[in-house]
Amino acid sequence: MNDTTQRPPLPDRLSIDPRSPYFNAAIFEHEVGIRLNDKERTDVDEYCISEGWIKVPAGKALDRKGNPLLTKVKGKVEAFYK
């Protein structure tokens, strides 16, 4: 597979929430994968590689603005392009 487009480097911290200061739309033009402790996760809302955590939804619970409540899970975090 030859990619003719150059992919931007993955940042240390990234969020899928457009209101977050860690959101980067250029990165989401490509498919991003996250591994936590060598296990691929598909439900990640935010990650930080240097601090070693990801944030995932806590079941079906919502906050008062209708956004899902997030739980922080710690471990070895790896981000990659699929």
Jmol script that loads the backbone (N, CA, C; Angstrom):
load data "model"
ATOM      1  N   MET A   1       0.840  -1.179   0.000  1.00  0.00           N
ATOM      2  CA  MET A   1       0.000   0.000   0.000  1.00  0.00           C
ATOM      3  C   MET A   1       0.884   1.241   0.000  1.00  0.00           C
ATOM      4  N   ASN A   2       0.738   2.037  -1.024  1.00  0.00           N
ATOM      5  CA  ASN A   2       1.478   3.282  -1.136  1.00  0.00           C
ATOM      6  C   ASN A   2       0.550   4.444  -0.843  1.00  0.00           C
ATOM      7  N   ASP A   3       0.871   5.193   0.186  1.00  0.00           N
ATOM      8  CA  ASP A   3       0.091   6.387   0.497  1.00  0.00           C
ATOM      9  C   ASP A   3       0.738   7.567  -0.195  1.00  0.00           C
ATOM     10  N   THR A   4      -0.013   8.256  -1.033  1.00  0.00           N
ATOM     11  CA  THR A   4       0.522   9.428  -1.708  1.00  0.00           C
ATOM     12  C   THR A   4       0.392  10.667  -0.832  1.00  0.00           C
ATOM     13  N   THR A   5      -0.453  10.611   0.186  1.00  0.00           N
ATOM     14  CA  THR A   5      -0.609  11.743   1.093  1.00  0.00           C
ATOM     15  C   THR A   5       0.262  11.541   2.320  1.00  0.00           C
ATOM     16  N   GLN A   6       0.795  12.627   2.824  1.00  0.00           N
ATOM     17  CA  GLN A   6       1.626  12.571   4.024  1.00  0.00           C
ATOM     18  C   GLN A   6       0.725  12.673   5.244  1.00  0.00           C
ATOM     19  N   ARG A   7       0.858  11.752   6.171  1.00  0.00           N
ATOM     20  CA  ARG A   7       0.049  11.771   7.397  1.00  0.00           C
ATOM     21  C   ARG A   7       0.730  12.650   8.434  1.00  0.00           C
ATOM     22  N   PRO A   8      -0.047  13.458   9.168  1.00  0.00           N
ATOM     23  CA  PRO A   8       0.560  14.275  10.225  1.00  0.00           C
ATOM     24  C   PRO A   8       1.018  13.375  11.372  1.00  0.00           C
ATOM     25  N   PRO A   9       2.073  13.770  12.075  1.00  0.00           N
ATOM     26  CA  PRO A   9       2.534  12.955  13.211  1.00  0.00           C
ATOM     27  C   PRO A   9       1.478  12.932  14.314  1.00  0.00           C
ATOM     28  N   LEU A  10       1.365  11.802  14.984  1.00  0.00           N
ATOM     29  CA  LEU A  10       0.388  11.682  16.070  1.00  0.00           C
ATOM     30  C   LEU A  10       0.901  12.435  17.296  1.00  0.00           C
ATOM     31  N   PRO A  11       0.039  13.247  17.918  1.00  0.00           N
ATOM     32  CA  PRO A  11       0.465  14.005  19.093  1.00  0.00           C
ATOM     33  C   PRO A  11       0.511  13.136  20.344  1.00  0.00           C
ATOM     34  N   ASP A  12       1.111  13.695  21.398  1.00  0.00           N
ATOM     35  CA  ASP A  12       1.185  13.007  22.682  1.00  0.00           C
ATOM     36  C   ASP A  12      -0.199  12.867  23.301  1.00  0.00           C
ATOM     37  N   ARG A  13      -1.066  13.841  23.071  1.00  0.00           N
ATOM     38  CA  ARG A  13      -2.419  13.826  23.640  1.00  0.00           C
ATOM     39  C   ARG A  13      -3.410  14.224  22.556  1.00  0.00           C
ATOM     40  N   LEU A  14      -4.503  13.469  22.460  1.00  0.00           N
ATOM     41  CA  LEU A  14      -5.495  13.711  21.413  1.00  0.00           C
ATOM     42  C   LEU A  14      -6.886  13.396  21.940  1.00  0.00           C
ATOM     43  N   SER A  15      -7.875  14.201  21.535  1.00  0.00           N
ATOM     44  CA  SER A  15      -9.261  14.013  21.949  1.00  0.00           C
ATOM     45  C   SER A  15     -10.162  14.022  20.720  1.00  0.00           C
ATOM     46  N   ILE A  16     -11.278  13.279  20.781  1.00  0.00           N
ATOM     47  CA  ILE A  16     -12.236  13.278  19.671  1.00  0.00           C
ATOM     48  C   ILE A  16     -13.291  14.367  19.840  1.00  0.00           C
ATOM     49  N   ASP A  17     -13.315  15.045  20.985  1.00  0.00           N
ATOM     50  CA  ASP A  17     -14.292  16.098  21.261  1.00  0.00           C
ATOM     51  C   ASP A  17     -13.836  17.403  20.599  1.00  0.00           C
ATOM     52  N   PRO A  18     -14.622  17.949  19.663  1.00  0.00           N
ATOM     53  CA  PRO A  18     -14.214  19.180  18.968  1.00  0.00           C
ATOM     54  C   PRO A  18     -14.054  20.396  19.887  1.00  0.00           C
ATOM     55  N   ARG A  19     -14.652  20.371  21.068  1.00  0.00           N
ATOM     56  CA  ARG A  19     -14.519  21.491  22.003  1.00  0.00           C
ATOM     57  C   ARG A  19     -13.232  21.433  22.809  1.00  0.00           C
ATOM     58  N   SER A  20     -12.532  20.327  22.753  1.00  0.00           N
ATOM     59  CA  SER A  20     -11.306  20.136  23.524  1.00  0.00           C
ATOM     60  C   SER A  20     -10.129  20.863  22.883  1.00  0.00           C
ATOM     61  N   PRO A  21      -9.203  21.392  23.689  1.00  0.00           N
ATOM     62  CA  PRO A  21      -7.997  22.006  23.109  1.00  0.00           C
ATOM     63  C   PRO A  21      -7.066  20.962  22.480  1.00  0.00           C
ATOM     64  N   TYR A  22      -7.297  19.679  22.736  1.00  0.00           N
ATOM     65  CA  TYR A  22      -6.459  18.608  22.200  1.00  0.00           C
ATOM     66  C   TYR A  22      -7.065  17.963  20.953  1.00  0.00           C
ATOM     67  N   PHE A  23      -8.093  18.567  20.387  1.00  0.00           N
ATOM     68  CA  PHE A  23      -8.725  18.070  19.163  1.00  0.00           C
ATOM     69  C   PHE A  23      -7.925  18.562  17.961  1.00  0.00           C
ATOM     70  N   ASN A  24      -7.705  17.671  16.976  1.00  0.00           N
ATOM     71  CA  ASN A  24      -6.996  18.031  15.751  1.00  0.00           C
ATOM     72  C   ASN A  24      -7.712  17.358  14.582  1.00  0.00           C
ATOM     73  N   ALA A  25      -8.439  18.133  13.794  1.00  0.00           N
ATOM     74  CA  ALA A  25      -9.255  17.584  12.708  1.00  0.00           C
ATOM     75  C   ALA A  25      -8.414  16.940  11.612  1.00  0.00           C
ATOM     76  N   ALA A  26      -7.210  17.439  11.368  1.00  0.00           N
ATOM     77  CA  ALA A  26      -6.361  16.896  10.304  1.00  0.00           C
ATOM     78  C   ALA A  26      -5.983  15.440  10.582  1.00  0.00           C
ATOM     79  N   ILE A  27      -5.834  15.082  11.826  1.00  0.00           N
ATOM     80  CA  ILE A  27      -5.472  13.706  12.182  1.00  0.00           C
ATOM     81  C   ILE A  27      -6.635  12.763  11.947  1.00  0.00           C
ATOM     82  N   PHE A  28      -7.867  13.225  12.167  1.00  0.00           N
ATOM     83  CA  PHE A  28      -9.026  12.358  12.027  1.00  0.00           C
ATOM     84  C   PHE A  28      -9.447  12.138  10.580  1.00  0.00           C
ATOM     85  N   GLU A  29      -8.731  12.738   9.619  1.00  0.00           N
ATOM     86  CA  GLU A  29      -8.957  12.418   8.216  1.00  0.00           C
ATOM     87  C   GLU A  29      -8.444  11.018   7.894  1.00  0.00           C
ATOM     88  N   HIS A  30      -7.570  10.499   8.744  1.00  0.00           N
ATOM     89  CA  HIS A  30      -7.028   9.149   8.637  1.00  0.00           C
ATOM     90  C   HIS A  30      -7.541   8.337   9.820  1.00  0.00           C
ATOM     91  N   GLU A  31      -7.567   7.028   9.691  1.00  0.00           N
ATOM     92  CA  GLU A  31      -8.060   6.175  10.763  1.00  0.00           C
ATOM     93  C   GLU A  31      -6.959   5.965  11.798  1.00  0.00           C
ATOM     94  N   VAL A  32      -7.264   6.277  13.051  1.00  0.00           N
ATOM     95  CA  VAL A  32      -6.301   6.182  14.150  1.00  0.00           C
ATOM     96  C   VAL A  32      -6.682   5.013  15.045  1.00  0.00           C
ATOM     97  N   GLY A  33      -5.696   4.240  15.467  1.00  0.00           N
ATOM     98  CA  GLY A  33      -5.918   3.134  16.387  1.00  0.00           C
ATOM     99  C   GLY A  33      -5.191   3.383  17.698  1.00  0.00           C
ATOM    100  N   ILE A  34      -5.720   2.821  18.780  1.00  0.00           N
ATOM    101  CA  ILE A  34      -5.123   2.967  20.111  1.00  0.00           C
ATOM    102  C   ILE A  34      -4.959   1.586  20.729  1.00  0.00           C
ATOM    103  N   ARG A  35      -3.781   1.330  21.290  1.00  0.00           N
ATOM    104  CA  ARG A  35      -3.531   0.103  22.055  1.00  0.00           C
ATOM    105  C   ARG A  35      -3.267   0.486  23.499  1.00  0.00           C
ATOM    106  N   LEU A  36      -3.913  -0.223  24.412  1.00  0.00           N
ATOM    107  CA  LEU A  36      -3.665  -0.062  25.844  1.00  0.00           C
ATOM    108  C   LEU A  36      -3.206  -1.410  26.361  1.00  0.00           C
ATOM    109  N   ASN A  37      -1.999  -1.458  26.887  1.00  0.00           N
ATOM    110  CA  ASN A  37      -1.396  -2.700  27.383  1.00  0.00           C
ATOM    111  C   ASN A  37      -1.439  -3.797  26.316  1.00  0.00           C
ATOM    112  N   ASP A  38      -1.033  -3.445  25.092  1.00  0.00           N
ATOM    113  CA  ASP A  38      -0.941  -4.347  23.938  1.00  0.00           C
ATOM    114  C   ASP A  38      -2.293  -4.919  23.499  1.00  0.00           C
ATOM    115  N   LYS A  39      -3.383  -4.272  23.853  1.00  0.00           N
ATOM    116  CA  LYS A  39      -4.718  -4.695  23.444  1.00  0.00           C
ATOM    117  C   LYS A  39      -5.391  -3.515  22.745  1.00  0.00           C
ATOM    118  N   GLU A  40      -5.860  -3.726  21.509  1.00  0.00           N
ATOM    119  CA  GLU A  40      -6.456  -2.630  20.752  1.00  0.00           C
ATOM    120  C   GLU A  40      -7.824  -2.259  21.322  1.00  0.00           C
ATOM    121  N   ARG A  41      -8.040  -0.949  21.481  1.00  0.00           N
ATOM    122  CA  ARG A  41      -9.308  -0.433  22.001  1.00  0.00           C
ATOM    123  C   ARG A  41      -9.988   0.398  20.931  1.00  0.00           C
ATOM    124  N   THR A  42     -11.307   0.279  20.838  1.00  0.00           N
ATOM    125  CA  THR A  42     -12.060   1.037  19.838  1.00  0.00           C
ATOM    126  C   THR A  42     -12.973   2.075  20.467  1.00  0.00           C
ATOM    127  N   ASP A  43     -13.021   2.150  21.792  1.00  0.00           N
ATOM    128  CA  ASP A  43     -13.952   3.046  22.474  1.00  0.00           C
ATOM    129  C   ASP A  43     -13.265   4.236  23.143  1.00  0.00           C
ATOM    130  N   VAL A  44     -12.095   4.630  22.679  1.00  0.00           N
ATOM    131  CA  VAL A  44     -11.303   5.676  23.321  1.00  0.00           C
ATOM    132  C   VAL A  44     -11.800   7.060  22.892  1.00  0.00           C
ATOM    133  N   ASP A  45     -12.033   7.944  23.873  1.00  0.00           N
ATOM    134  CA  ASP A  45     -12.421   9.328  23.594  1.00  0.00           C
ATOM    135  C   ASP A  45     -11.218  10.268  23.647  1.00  0.00           C
ATOM    136  N   GLU A  46     -10.252   9.968  24.495  1.00  0.00           N
ATOM    137  CA  GLU A  46      -9.062  10.807  24.639  1.00  0.00           C
ATOM    138  C   GLU A  46      -7.922   9.931  25.133  1.00  0.00           C
ATOM    139  N   TYR A  47      -6.683  10.295  24.753  1.00  0.00           N
ATOM    140  CA  TYR A  47      -5.528   9.555  25.243  1.00  0.00           C
ATOM    141  C   TYR A  47      -4.371  10.494  25.515  1.00  0.00           C
ATOM    142  N   CYS A  48      -3.448  10.041  26.371  1.00  0.00           N
ATOM    143  CA  CYS A  48      -2.202  10.746  26.640  1.00  0.00           C
ATOM    144  C   CYS A  48      -1.115   9.688  26.764  1.00  0.00           C
ATOM    145  N   ILE A  49      -0.164   9.709  25.839  1.00  0.00           N
ATOM    146  CA  ILE A  49       0.889   8.693  25.820  1.00  0.00           C
ATOM    147  C   ILE A  49       1.880   8.901  26.959  1.00  0.00           C
ATOM    148  N   SER A  50       2.329  10.149  27.182  1.00  0.00           N
ATOM    149  CA  SER A  50       3.364  10.403  28.193  1.00  0.00           C
ATOM    150  C   SER A  50       2.881  10.118  29.615  1.00  0.00           C
ATOM    151  N   GLU A  51       1.598  10.385  29.894  1.00  0.00           N
ATOM    152  CA  GLU A  51       1.066  10.129  31.232  1.00  0.00           C
ATOM    153  C   GLU A  51       0.515   8.714  31.356  1.00  0.00           C
ATOM    154  N   GLY A  52       0.314   7.996  30.249  1.00  0.00           N
ATOM    155  CA  GLY A  52      -0.103   6.606  30.270  1.00  0.00           C
ATOM    156  C   GLY A  52      -1.555   6.383  30.650  1.00  0.00           C
ATOM    157  N   TRP A  53      -2.500   7.088  30.008  1.00  0.00           N
ATOM    158  CA  TRP A  53      -3.920   6.883  30.291  1.00  0.00           C
ATOM    159  C   TRP A  53      -4.765   7.113  29.046  1.00  0.00           C
ATOM    160  N   ILE A  54      -5.965   6.531  29.077  1.00  0.00           N
ATOM    161  CA  ILE A  54      -6.992   6.786  28.073  1.00  0.00           C
ATOM    162  C   ILE A  54      -8.286   7.092  28.812  1.00  0.00           C
ATOM    163  N   LYS A  55      -9.207   7.767  28.148  1.00  0.00           N
ATOM    164  CA  LYS A  55     -10.529   8.016  28.712  1.00  0.00           C
ATOM    165  C   LYS A  55     -11.554   7.306  27.843  1.00  0.00           C
ATOM    166  N   VAL A  56     -12.405   6.515  28.488  1.00  0.00           N
ATOM    167  CA  VAL A  56     -13.442   5.750  27.804  1.00  0.00           C
ATOM    168  C   VAL A  56     -14.789   6.036  28.463  1.00  0.00           C
ATOM    169  N   PRO A  57     -15.900   5.893  27.732  1.00  0.00           N
ATOM    170  CA  PRO A  57     -17.222   6.110  28.326  1.00  0.00           C
ATOM    171  C   PRO A  57     -17.505   5.116  29.454  1.00  0.00           C
ATOM    172  N   ALA A  58     -18.171   5.604  30.501  1.00  0.00           N
ATOM    173  CA  ALA A  58     -18.519   4.781  31.655  1.00  0.00           C
ATOM    174  C   ALA A  58     -19.948   4.275  31.490  1.00  0.00           C
ATOM    175  N   GLY A  59     -20.129   3.251  30.684  1.00  0.00           N
ATOM    176  CA  GLY A  59     -21.460   2.696  30.463  1.00  0.00           C
ATOM    177  C   GLY A  59     -22.346   3.653  29.708  1.00  0.00           C
ATOM    178  N   LYS A  60     -23.617   3.711  30.099  1.00  0.00           N
ATOM    179  CA  LYS A  60     -24.578   4.585  29.424  1.00  0.00           C
ATOM    180  C   LYS A  60     -24.827   5.876  30.191  1.00  0.00           C
ATOM    181  N   ALA A  61     -24.045   6.125  31.237  1.00  0.00           N
ATOM    182  CA  ALA A  61     -24.240   7.308  32.069  1.00  0.00           C
ATOM    183  C   ALA A  61     -23.896   8.579  31.302  1.00  0.00           C
ATOM    184  N   LEU A  62     -24.718   9.621  31.509  1.00  0.00           N
ATOM    185  CA  LEU A  62     -24.512  10.909  30.860  1.00  0.00           C
ATOM    186  C   LEU A  62     -24.405  12.002  31.909  1.00  0.00           C
ATOM    187  N   ASP A  63     -23.656  13.060  31.572  1.00  0.00           N
ATOM    188  CA  ASP A  63     -23.615  14.201  32.481  1.00  0.00           C
ATOM    189  C   ASP A  63     -24.827  15.091  32.224  1.00  0.00           C
ATOM    190  N   ARG A  64     -24.921  16.211  32.911  1.00  0.00           N
ATOM    191  CA  ARG A  64     -26.117  17.050  32.795  1.00  0.00           C
ATOM    192  C   ARG A  64     -26.250  17.750  31.447  1.00  0.00           C
ATOM    193  N   LYS A  65     -25.179  17.742  30.652  1.00  0.00           N
ATOM    194  CA  LYS A  65     -25.239  18.336  29.308  1.00  0.00           C
ATOM    195  C   LYS A  65     -25.465  17.287  28.228  1.00  0.00           C
ATOM    196  N   GLY A  66     -25.618  16.022  28.637  1.00  0.00           N
ATOM    197  CA  GLY A  66     -25.893  14.960  27.686  1.00  0.00           C
ATOM    198  C   GLY A  66     -24.672  14.280  27.107  1.00  0.00           C
ATOM    199  N   ASN A  67     -23.498  14.628  27.604  1.00  0.00           N
ATOM    200  CA  ASN A  67     -22.261  13.991  27.152  1.00  0.00           C
ATOM    201  C   ASN A  67     -21.982  12.758  28.001  1.00  0.00           C
ATOM    202  N   PRO A  68     -21.348  11.729  27.432  1.00  0.00           N
ATOM    203  CA  PRO A  68     -21.064  10.536  28.225  1.00  0.00           C
ATOM    204  C   PRO A  68     -20.045  10.826  29.326  1.00  0.00           C
ATOM    205  N   LEU A  69     -20.249  10.189  30.481  1.00  0.00           N
ATOM    206  CA  LEU A  69     -19.262  10.282  31.555  1.00  0.00           C
ATOM    207  C   LEU A  69     -18.056   9.438  31.162  1.00  0.00           C
ATOM    208  N   LEU A  70     -16.868   9.965  31.424  1.00  0.00           N
ATOM    209  CA  LEU A  70     -15.654   9.275  31.018  1.00  0.00           C
ATOM    210  C   LEU A  70     -14.890   8.752  32.219  1.00  0.00           C
ATOM    211  N   THR A  71     -14.294   7.589  32.049  1.00  0.00           N
ATOM    212  CA  THR A  71     -13.462   6.968  33.064  1.00  0.00           C
ATOM    213  C   THR A  71     -12.034   6.918  32.552  1.00  0.00           C
ATOM    214  N   LYS A  72     -11.076   7.209  33.417  1.00  0.00           N
ATOM    215  CA  LYS A  72      -9.672   7.169  33.036  1.00  0.00           C
ATOM    216  C   LYS A  72      -9.117   5.782  33.344  1.00  0.00           C
ATOM    217  N   VAL A  73      -8.485   5.158  32.342  1.00  0.00           N
ATOM    218  CA  VAL A  73      -7.870   3.840  32.489  1.00  0.00           C
ATOM    219  C   VAL A  73      -6.377   4.010  32.243  1.00  0.00           C
ATOM    220  N   LYS A  74      -5.550   3.516  33.173  1.00  0.00           N
ATOM    221  CA  LYS A  74      -4.104   3.704  33.068  1.00  0.00           C
ATOM    222  C   LYS A  74      -3.411   2.460  32.544  1.00  0.00           C
ATOM    223  N   GLY A  75      -2.297   2.675  31.856  1.00  0.00           N
ATOM    224  CA  GLY A  75      -1.502   1.580  31.317  1.00  0.00           C
ATOM    225  C   GLY A  75      -0.559   2.101  30.242  1.00  0.00           C
ATOM    226  N   LYS A  76       0.017   1.181  29.492  1.00  0.00           N
ATOM    227  CA  LYS A  76       0.933   1.530  28.404  1.00  0.00           C
ATOM    228  C   LYS A  76       0.099   1.867  27.164  1.00  0.00           C
ATOM    229  N   VAL A  77       0.196   3.111  26.683  1.00  0.00           N
ATOM    230  CA  VAL A  77      -0.628   3.594  25.577  1.00  0.00           C
ATOM    231  C   VAL A  77       0.225   3.727  24.322  1.00  0.00           C
ATOM    232  N   GLU A  78      -0.308   3.208  23.196  1.00  0.00           N
ATOM    233  CA  GLU A  78       0.334   3.338  21.895  1.00  0.00           C
ATOM    234  C   GLU A  78      -0.709   3.834  20.906  1.00  0.00           C
ATOM    235  N   ALA A  79      -0.367   4.848  20.121  1.00  0.00           N
ATOM    236  CA  ALA A  79      -1.244   5.361  19.069  1.00  0.00           C
ATOM    237  C   ALA A  79      -0.609   5.050  17.719  1.00  0.00           C
ATOM    238  N   PHE A  80      -1.444   4.700  16.735  1.00  0.00           N
ATOM    239  CA  PHE A  80      -0.930   4.338  15.416  1.00  0.00           C
ATOM    240  C   PHE A  80      -1.989   4.605  14.360  1.00  0.00           C
ATOM    241  N   TYR A  81      -1.539   4.739  13.111  1.00  0.00           N
ATOM    242  CA  TYR A  81      -2.466   4.848  11.982  1.00  0.00           C
ATOM    243  C   TYR A  81      -2.782   3.454  11.486  1.00  0.00           C
ATOM    244  N   LYS A  82      -4.046   3.209  11.175  1.00  0.00           N
ATOM    245  CA  LYS A  82      -4.462   1.897  10.641  1.00  0.00           C
ATOM    246  C   LYS A  82      -4.250   1.855   9.159  1.00  0.00           C
TER     247      LYS A  82
END
end "model"
wireframe off; spacefill off
backbone 0.3
color backbone group
